[in-house]
Amino acid sequence: MNALLTVFAKEFFENLRDRRTLLTTLLLGPVFMPLMFSFMTRTIINRAMDGSDQPVTVATINAAAAPNLREHLAAHGVTLRDFNGDAAAARTAVSGGGEKLVLEIPQDHAERIKDGDAAPVLMYLDSSNMDKRGQIERVEKLLQEWSRNIAMQRLVLRGIDPRILSPMPLQQIDVSTPAGRSVLLLGMLSFFMVVSMFASGIGVAIDGTAGERERGSLEALLTLPVPREALLGGKLLATAAFMSIALVLTTTALNVVLGRIGLEQLGMSANLSSTTGIAMAAILLPLVPVGAGLLTLVACFARSIREAQAWVGMVQLVPTMPLAFVTMLNPTPGPLLMCVPSLSQHLLIMKLLRAEALAPLDILLSVGSSLLIATLLIGVAMRLYRRESLLG
């Protein structure tokens, strides 16, 4: 045990003194990942709020031909301004990005409405441009609402009950909670936490074996009267320590920044208290030995730092791929999924954010499967450490 702790202290403080390792391990991941996630979430919120109740000005051809329509739109915060040009100019302006939306109203619009005829309104837009998409959808809904109102008035004038067009009204009853709706935005939270945690252990794991082999110091280290189990254990502990520190820093940063992005604007709320942050870190903690064992195994197998970095780039997909697919498939949590590391942690964190109780069996399966896989990975790395081929 003394030898293991000595190796751990040597690896830990050596990497702590290395500015490049310190920058990538304890600064880049724990700081950059939360800021990136916060920026993405804030951008989504801003786009959702962009078309809600803010004043909108729309360029219009022949705006004076539809005074009633102008009043209807103005009552909902949409102002029509004259567009200097014809239909061809409107197409050019929208495709070139000068205008996000141009409406064209026929000159005889009012007469057509009065005579009970169809009075089409042309809307020029670029569906591939997502900028101001919320405002465009808002204007489109208001135009459709105006069209329905006219249709209802025409039916009433002809003595027909407008309800005849809605034989089966659909009433949606949303039973979701504000915390449950927040998962729609925070579903990738665990992905960023896992990536940050693994990224913080890469440099330490690679330098501890592949780096020392390349520098020629590994052979001298293996000749010391220290069991190789202690050498590997110390290096694993150093990698796990940096991953754990990064996990705590990332979780703290995410709780701070996400508490200030304003989910309430969308009718959402997330369970982001300090207690939740501690619980999220505890849930992800069993992934630390999995990551340390996986990264150390790659470092033992690779013959150089460059080869190890190439392998790590692919190996990092192992814990992150399940998180990418779960956001698309949205599976129902079950015992089988709780046996998959990283995926089970993601499902537990989503329950925490929804303020739901965690089942003891789910926690047991998640922790047990992660520790079992970590044991297997460390066992394989130990076998490689006992071989003389470790020196290359």
Protein Blocks (a to p, Z undefined) as FASTA:
>chain_A
ZZmmmmmmmmmmmmmmpmklmmmmmmmmmmmmmmmmmmmmmmmmmmmmmmmmgccdddde
hklmmmmlmmmmmmnopacdddeddfklmmmmmmnomagbdcdddfklmmmmmnopacdd
dddddfklmghklmmmmmmmmmmmmmmmmmmmmmmmnopafklmmmbccddddfbdfklm
mmmmmmmmmmmmmmmmmmmmmmmmmmmmmmmmmnopmmmmmmpccdfklmmmmmmmmmmm
mmmmmmmmmmmmmmmmmmmnopmlnopacdfbfklmmmmmmmmmmmmmmmmmmmmmmmmm
pmbfklmmmmmmmmmmmmmmmmmmmmmnopaddfklmmpghklmmmmmmmmmnopacdfk
lmmmmmmmmmmmmmmmmmmmmmmmmpmklnZZ
